[in-house]
Amino acid sequence: MSLRQKLILVSVVMISFIALILLWMIFLNKGSIVINGKSPFYVDLGKITNKLCDQNKCKYKLPPGTYSLKAFKDAYTEDSIKIQIERGTEMYWEPNFLYLPKTEKIKERFYIIFPDLEENYSHNLDQITFLLEQNYNLKDLPQNFNKIFFSDNGKSAFINSDGDYWLFDVTKNIATKLSADSIDSFAFSKSGNRLFYLELNEDDKQMLLETTTINGGKQTIVRFLKEIENPKIALSPNGLFVLIYEKDFFYLVNSETKSRRKIDLPENLNPTFQTWTEDENLLFIGDANSVWSFDPRDEIFKDLQLPNCKLALTLNNNEIIFIKNILDESGDGVFVGETSSNKVAIKYGTKEKEIIFDIYNTKENTFTSHTTTLDKEMKLERFETKDGKFYFLSEGVIYEIKMGE
């Protein structure tokens, strides 16, 4: 064999060897990552960035090694993972895309409008729903009233007029006088059709928890042999459970069985907000330092380890919203009414550029954190939920925080 033939043979062998190495590196020495998600989304594989995945399952082959992967989806949070790829193995990853809530202007709010009145009176207009279906013009109110407190839905009101108590149907402008000596505390059911109140019997100084309907039917639920000092009442949505707060405990009253239990609050809990699941199976109660869930049937408190909350709202039966924005009353006043003679001042909070909140899933026992960036600084007056939707009010205008596509 000549020298020239030997050189050619060596060259062929070397080229074949290099080809085999390249074949090994490019095609054989690889593992794969399968990424599942609702398409379309983009994947950053390190050296290959922003690769489009237009199917719900995408498979990528990668040489062995450690990779920091990222996944992106329009209008959703990004997700990332650090993963080890080995030759001949197939790994799986499903990015956790969380929808970035958006705000949408809905409409201007409706109001409860008072007639021209010269008397001074207290009210809770800053607590009733801003999702009224129409304006309600009040008339035929009891004379010389000094307190008027509305149900959350604005359709009923409790009125104190010179020691007389009235239940007022806002939709029909009809007042029904209550037969009660002295009412210390009260609360409406979610529908506004039932009023629960604590009445002090002047004869024997017993305190009665009673309920009456908008049509006038009265019923005594339980009796307390002593007067409760400065009580506060809170109800489950349909009034099955009544909470009567006193210092560091509350009475849990079942309005159907007419039974009551004394429940000690968790240490250092000074409740400033509470909300129930729609089925009345769980109460969420808390202050700025802690949030607790409470099962009224087994009477067990559970610390959710969620500080710095200002408000709790029920989104649906399985999801509770905890708002972290600071809502105070240092802002200017807005007014309820149409003419200068019937304006009622209400305070709202300072301007905010974003809305920060957590959503707790009661079934999965998980939290997800959300931040909604607003187009501009806005005065956040109130937050509400209705029919599984999340709303806020700013300077008389209703906005929806959209939680999904």
Helices and strands as residue ranges (DSSP letters): H 3-23, I 24-28, E 31-36, E 41-44, E 51-53, E 57-62, E 65-72, E 79-85, E 90-93, E 102-108, E 112-113, E 122-123, E 136-137, E 147-150, E 156-161, E 164-169, E 174-178, E 183-188, E 194-200, E 207-213, E 218-224, E 232-235, E 241-246, E 249-254, E 259-264, E 273-276, E 283-286, E 291-295, E 300-303, E 311-316, E 319-323, E 333-336, G 340-342, E 344-347, E 351-361, E 366-379, E 382-386, E 389-394, E 397-402
